[in-house]
Amino acid sequence: MPGNCIRGTDRESAHRLEEKVTTLRRTHRCTEFGPELIGQDLVLTGWVNSRRDHGGVIFIDLRDRTGVTQVVFHPDTSAAIFASAERLRSEWVIAVKGKLSLRPAESANANLKTGTLELIASDLEILNQAKTPPFEINNEAGRVDESLRLQYRYLDLRRPQLQQNLATRSKIVSRLRHLLEEDGFFELETPILTKSTPEGARDYVVPSRVHPGSFFALPQSPQIFKQLFMVAGFDRYYQVARCFRDEDLRADRQPEFTQLDVEMSFVDQETIITMMERVMVTVIQEQLGITLPNPLPRITHAESMRRFGSDRPDMRFGLELVDVSALMQESGFEAFANVARGGGEVKAIRIPGQATMARNELDKTREKVVRWGAKGLAWFQYMPGGEVKSPITKFLTAAEMQTFATQTGAVEGDLVFVVADKPKVVADVLGRLRLDFGHRLNLIPENTWDLRWVVDFPMFEWDEEGKRWSANHHPFTAPHPDDIGLLTENPGQARALAYDLILNGTELGGGSIRIHQRQLQEQIFALLGLSSEEAQDKFGFLLSAFDYGAPPHGGLAFGLDRLIMLLVGAESLRDVIAFPKTQSATCLMTNAPDEIAPRQLKELHIRTVVD
């Protein structure tokens, strides 16, 4: 590689060095050796992490994916080699040969894996030079604007922390594959270009060139295809699947993501939970070095919503919700009484030791919950000395105040917030307020891992805007056998054979027993407002498959990106995905999405309209 490869010997000129072909071949990575190799010649390759010139001796920290090793260039080794070493700059790519030596005790670096060793260079090749990077390659990502790091993601990925995250990801995925294959699962692939069968979020669509006016969709999940694998007789399937959803983004979401997708036949809910629990517990315990309960604890969806206002309960701390609807229904505070009498809920949450919170902080909290959807917020301050301050005490009798304190557990020094609204709004607002104060008051213990199942999800949710039922999980989920009759009598009370696995208040994944009979599947489609014609158009191939002996089956999917994020302690999914999108679903490195040429639009029979 003329001009990019420099090698030196005592008999060659610097000009000849510039034109020498690469001859050094790596023998070890930068930290994959120990004191047992002292005195031996090694060849290391990598990037110049830093260069220091100390009194005529040049020190290079050489970095590869395993870490850093110090390389020492002495001027008496070779004039040409030393001259080349003087030219080295950060991020240049080099190969270096030398003898492994023990560092002088006073210069040992306890922060490096190889901090007691160094390579005394005898040969050097400069494989490529580099511009000065737009930011320093180190672990302190917070000092660099994220948009700049994403623009130069290939440089950002050189940071040791990101390399460690992706290495951990690779090991965990490999371990998951091994555990599933031990249980007789086949890894099978499903299509990326498929039919649009909406599962709750918007599809990414792909125009067909050869079928004008028709479109493929990128899969939101392999759901239907993995069910078809069960019909086909592959009774244990898994896939590390790429999925795509065109939805609003946040820190724990990406438009394209990876999930571990699993399906199996001739099983019930208990079998699936037991099998998948073994897999996930094994991986988590191995990664974190902890011991988890066996079996994992479970909580029903109804209890989770009642106590924590969420179907993803973080149970590492308290601040549980308390239902005071019955008390307020008979109170003189009409705003609360009317909600309770009208089928809504009045719930409270006690914040210990916060009675003296300033009025401006209380007002900020009220503004926050209003943004979250509440109509308002009431509070009770149990002040030192016994006084109770509240905007609504004048509407409550002394007996009602005493009952309220007893029910909420409020004592002197406590602050109690109260929200009255529809049950779903109350749960969402107080659930979020609970987490907000849990973080704000440092109530969540560090290095504590709560892994549990949430079971008995409702089969349906009522869509106020559409005035119809929607599937709580997805339309292929089987109802609880005890609740089959409710499908016609009271669908809102029917439970599903669905289950989620929750880690520290974050959903790792979930699944269900599937419907495997055509008649029941058509009944569910009808309940969801799909006409028989719509059901046939969107899902006819699945319904047809059920006519040919579909076995009972079920499964689940785990979000791999989210799992890795939690296990490595990252703050965002972007820290465990090699080339992530921004929160606006763009790639700053490639400038995608981007316009395409008019010729391409014409070939695809597309005309764009931009407001």
N, C-alpha and C positions, 0 to 999 in steps of 0.2 A: 504494500500500500504506500506508494511514493508520497513523501511529505508527511505521512501520518505515523510512520514506524521508525523509531530511532534506537539503534543498538550501538554499543561502544566497546572497543578493545584498544589496547595500547598501540596497535599497528594501524588503526583507521583514523581518518580525519573526521571532523565534525560534519563535513559535507557528505561523506560517504555514509555516515550514520543516518542521515535524512532519507536515504534510499534503500535501506536494508529491509528485507522481508522478515516478518515475524517468525521467530524460531523458538522462543520460550513457550513451554506448555505447562499449564497450571498443574501442580502436584497436590495442593491443598487449598481449601478455602481459608479465609483470614483468621478464623478462630478454631478450626477443626484440627488442632494438634495440641500437644502438651509438652511438659519438660522432658518426656522420654525421647523426644527428637532433638534435644540440644546437641549441637555439633554436626547435625546433618544439613545438607543443602535442600532448600525448599524453593519452589516457584509459586509466588502468589500473584493474583491479578485482582484488579478492582479500580476504584476511584480514589483520587487524592482527596482525603477528607480535610486535611490541613497540612501546611508546610511551615517548618520553623528552621531558622539558620542560627545556630549557637556556636559562635567562635570558630567558624570554619567547618563545623560538622552540621550536616543537613538531616533533619528529622522529618519523616513523612508518616502521617497517620493514614494507612491504607484501609479502605472500607469496601466490603462487599455485603451480601445479604445476611451473613452470619455475624458481622461485627467489625471491629477495628483492631489492627495490629500495627505496632510502631516499626518503621523501617529506618535504618541508619545508613547514611552515605558518608564515608570517610574520604577526604581528599587524596589519600595515598593509595586508594584502591585502583583508580583509573582516572586519568585527567578527563578523558572524553565522557565517561559515565558521570563523573562529578559535575561536569559542565552541563550535561543533560538534566541532572537532578536539580541544578540551580534554576533551570527554566520552568520546573513544574509549578503548576498553579492548581487551585481547588477545582475539583471535578474533572481533571484530566484523567484519561483512562490509561493505565500502565500495567505492564508485567514486570516483575522484579524477582531476580534470583539472589539467594543469599544463604548464609549459615545462621541457623537458629541459635540464639545465645540467651543467657540469663541476664536480665537487666541489673545494673547496679542497684543495690537495695534502696538508696536514697531517691532513685528516679522511678521506682515501681508505682503503678497506678491501680489502686484497688477498685476503681470504677470500671475497669476493662477486664473482660474474661481472660485476655492474654496480657494483663498488666504487669506480670513479672518476666515477660519474654520480649525479645525484639529480634528482628531480622537484620543481620549485618550484610548490606547489599554488595554483590559482586558483579551484577549485570542488570541492565535496565532496558526496557523497550517502552517507548511512548506509543501507545496504540491509537490514541486520538486526543486532540486538544479540545478545549471547551471554552465557550464564552463565560463571562462572569454571570452566574445565575441571578435571576431577579429577586431571589430571597435566599437566605442561608439554609443549607440543608441540615436541619437539626430536629430535635424533638419538640421545640417550643413553637407549635403551630399557632398558638394564640397571639403571637406577635405579628403574624402575617395575615392580611385580609384574606378571607376564604375565597373570594372571587378570583384573586390573583393565584392562589394555590390551585384552584380548579382549572384556570386557564393554562397553567403549566403543570398539569396533573402528573405527567411523566417524571417531572422533577420532584414534585410533592411525594410521589411514591418511593423516592429514594430515602425518605425519612425513616429512621429505624422503627418508630412506633407503627407507622402504616405497614411496613414490611412485616413486622411481627404480627400485626392484626391479620394480614392476608395469609401468612404462614399458618397461624392458628386456625383460620377458616379452612384451609386445605386439609389440615390434620383432622378437624372435627368432621368434615364431610366424608373423608375416607373412613373414619371410625363408624359413622352412621351406616355407610354402605356395608361395611363388614358385619355389623350387628344384624342388619336386615337379611343379608345373604345367609348368615348362620341360621336364620329362622325360615329359610326356603323361599325368600322373595326373589323375583326376577326384576332386573332393571329394564324397563321397556320405555320406548319413546312415543310421544303423542305429537300430532301436527302443530306447527306454529301458524300456518295459514289455514284458517278454518271458517266456519259459518258463524255469523253474529247470533249468539244466543244469550242475551243480556242476563247477568247474574247479580245486578244491583248497581254496579258502576258503569260508566260509559266505556264503550269499546274503542280501541284504536283500530281504525279501518284501513285496508289496503286496496286500492283500485285494481281491477283486473284489466290488463291490456287486451286479452283475447276474448273477453266477454264484456263488451261495452255496457256501461251502466251498472255493472255488478261489482261487488266488493267482497273481499275476504275480511275477517276480523282476526286480530291477534288474541290469543287465549287469555282470559282473565284467570283461568285455572284449567287443568286437564280434566275437570270433573266428569263430563259426559263420556269422554273417551276411556277414562279408567273404569267407569261402570261397564262400558262395552267390552273391556278386557275380561271382566268377570263373566259376562254373558258368553264370551269366547272360550272360557275354561281356564284362563290363567288366574288361578285362585289366590295368588299373592303377588302383587305388583308394587313396585316403587319407582320413583323417578326424581332426580334432582332437576326440577322443572323451572324454566323461565316463564314468567307470567307478566301480563301487561294490563294496567288499569288507568284509564284517563280520568283521574279524580284529583280533587284539591290535595295539595301536598302539605306535609309538615315534617318535623325532624325524624319521625319514625316511619315515613312512607316515601316510596319512590315510584315513578311511573312504570318502571320495569324492575322486577324483583325475582328472587329465587326462593322456591319452597321445596321442602322434602315432602313429596306427595306419595301417599300410601293407600292401598285398597286391598281388601281380602274378602273371600267368599266363605259361606257356611260358618259364620261367626255371629255372636251377639255383642251387645255393647260392652259387657263385662270382659269378654275375651280381648276385644280391641284395646280397651283401657289398660288391661294387665300387660299385654304385649308391648304396647308403645311406651308404657311407663318404664318398663325394663330398659328399653333403648335410650330414652331421654335421661333417665336417672343415671345410667352408666356413664353417658357422655358428660353430663354436668358434674358428677362427682369426680371423674377423672380430670376434668379441666380445672376445677376449683379446689380440689383436694378436701372436699367436705363429705359429710355423711348426711343423707336425707332419709326421712321416714320411709318405712316399707311396711304396708303400702302407703302411698301418698294420701293425705287427707282430702276429703271432698266437701263441697258445700253446694246446696241447691241454688239455682238461679234466684228463686223467690227469696231465700234467706239472705243471699248476697246483696240483692237490691234493697231489702228491708234494712239491713244493718249498715251497709256501706255505700248505698246509692250507685252501685256500679256492678256490672257483670264481670269485671276484672279486678276483684278486690285485692288491695294491698293490705294484708293482715299483719304486717310487722309492727303496727302501732294501733292505738285505740281510736278515740274520737268517733264513736259509732253514732249513727242517727237514731233519734228517739221519736216515736209517733205519739203526738199529743192531740191528734184529731178529735178523739172522743171528748177530751176535756174542753177543747176550744169550741166544739160544736154547741155546747150549752153556755158558753161564756157571753159576756156583754160586748165583746169586741166583734162587731158585725163583719168586718172584713175577713176575719178568720172563720167565724161561725158560718158564714155563707158558703165559703169554700168547702168546709167539712160537710155541711148538709147537702151540697151539690155533687158529692162523689169525689171531691178532691182530697188532698191530704195536707195536714199541718204537721211539719216535722221540725225537730230542733237538733242542734249539735252543740255540745258543751266544750268550751276551750278552757282548760284549767289554767289558773293563774293570770288571766288576761283581763281581769275586771277593770283595771285602770287604763285600758286602751284609750288614747286621746280621741276626741270627737272627730277630728279630721281623718283619722285612720278608720273610724267606724263609717264615716261617709264614703271613703274610698272603697271600703269593702262592699257597701251597698251599691255603689256604681258598678263595681265588678260583677256582682251577681245579676244586676239588671242587664248587663251586656251578655251574660250567659243565658238570659231568657226569663228570669224571674220578674214578677211585677213589682216586687219590693223586698225589703228585709227589715225584720224587727230584731231587737236585742234586749237582753237583760244583763245588767252589770251588778254582780253581788259584791258590793264594795266593802272594804275593811270597816268594821264597826257595825255591820248588819244592814246598812241601807241598800235598797235595790233600786237601781236607776233603769228606767225603760220608757220609751215613748208611749207604751200602752198599759202601764200599771193602773192608770185611772179607770180602765175599762174592766178590770179584773177584781174579784172579791179577794179578801184575805185568805179564804179557804182555797180558792182557785190558785192563788200565788203559791200557797204551801204545797198543793198537789203538784203544781208544775215543777217546783224545786225537787220534790221527791221523785217524780218520774224521770227528770233529766239528770238527777244526781248532783245538782248544783249546790255548791257550798261557798262560803265566803272566799272571795278572791277570784271566782270563776266568771267567765263571760259566756252567755248562751245566745246563739243566733237562731232565728225561727223563719221559715219560709212556708208560705201557703200557696198552693197552685195545683195543677193537674199532677197526678202521681209521677208521670215521666219527667216533668219539669222539676219537681221537688227533688227527685232522686239525682238527676243530672247536676243541678245547682249545688246541692249540699254535698254530693260526692266529690265535686271539683273543689268546693270550699274546704272539705276535709283534707284533701291532698295538699292544697295550698298552705294550710296552717301546719300540716305535717312537715312540709319542707321548710317553711318559714321559721318554725320553732325548733327545728332539728330534732323532731320526735322519731324519725325513722332511723333505726340503728344501722350502722354501716357493717358490711361483711356479714349480713344476715340474709339467708336465702329461704324464702317461703314459696314452695312449689306445691300446687294443689289443683284438683279438677273442679270445674264448675259443671254441674249436670242439671238435667230437667229444665232445659230452656223452653220458653213458650214456643209453640208451633208458629204462631202468627203475631203480627203487629198491625194495629189499625192505622192506615194512612189517612190522616185528616184531610190533606189536600186532595188526594185522589178519591176519597170516600170509598175505600175498598181495603181488603186485607192484603198484606204483603208478607212474604216469607221472612221469618226472623233469621233463619240460617240461609237456606236456599231451597228452591221448590222441589228438590229431589230427596229431601229429608223425610224419613218415616215418622209418623206419629207414634206416641207411646201407646202400646196395645190397650192399656186401660182407658185411653181417652178417645178411642175410635168413634164412639157414639157422639162425642162432643163436636165432631167435625160438622155435623148437620144441626146440632142443637145450640152450641155455643162455642164457635171456633176460637174465640179469644181465651178460653180456659184450657184449651188442649195443649198438652206438653209434647215436646219432640224428643226423639231418641238422639239428642245432640249433646256434645260435651266439648269443653275447652280446657286447655292446660295453661295455667297462669303462673308466671314467675314474677314475684315482687310487684304485683299489680299490672304486669304487662302480659298480653296474650301471646303465648308462644305459638299456639296453633289450635286447631279445633277440627271436629268432624262430626259424623253422624252415621247411624244406620240408614241405609238408603231404601227408598221404595223400589220394589222389584216386581210389582204386579201392575199391569197396564190399567186396570179399572181404578185402582187406588190413585195412581199417578194422574189419570184424567180427572178424578174427583178433586185432587189438590189444585190442578191447573184451573179448574172451574171456580174453585173458591178464591183463587187469586185474580179472577176476572178475565181469564183467557177463554175466548170462545173455542169451540172444537176446531174451527178452521185455523185460528191463530196457533193453537197448540200443535196441530198437524204441520203447519208451515214451519214453525220454529224447532219442534222437537219430534217430528214424525219418525225420524230414523231411530230415535231412542224407544219410542212407543212400539214401533215395529219389532225392535229387538226383544222387547219383553214378551212378545208372542211366541218366542222360540226357546222357552225354557231358561229364563233368567234366575240364577240362584239367589238366595238371601245374601246380602253383602253390605259392607260398610267400610269406612276408612276415615282418614283425616289428613291434614296437611300442616306442616310446621313451617313458619317463616324463618328461613335460614339466616337472612340478613339480620333480623331482629334478635334471634338466638345468639349469633356471634357478637352483636353489639353489646348485649347484656353480659356475656361471659368474659369479654375483654375489657369491660368497663368504659366503652366508648360513649360519647355524648350524642352521636348521630349515626344514622345508617351510612352516611357518606364516608365515615371513617372505617367501614369494613367492606365497602364496595370499591372495586378497582377504579372504575370510571363512572362515577355517579352523575346524576342530573342535579340541577339546582332546585330550589323550592318552586320555581316557575317552570319546571320541566324543560330546562335547556341544558345543553352541553357547552360550557364556555371554551373548552379546548377545541372542539371541531366546529363550533358555531351552528350546531343543530338544535332545533329544526331550521331549515333554510328554504328559500325559494328554489324552485326547479325551473329548468329552461322551458320556454314555450313549446319547443318540439316535444319534450317529454309529456307535457300536459296534453298536447294534441294526440299523442300515441295512446294516452290513457283515457281519452274522450272526456277530459275534465276542463271545465271553465271555472276560474276562481272569481269570487266576488268579495272584495274587501271593503268594509264600510269606512 
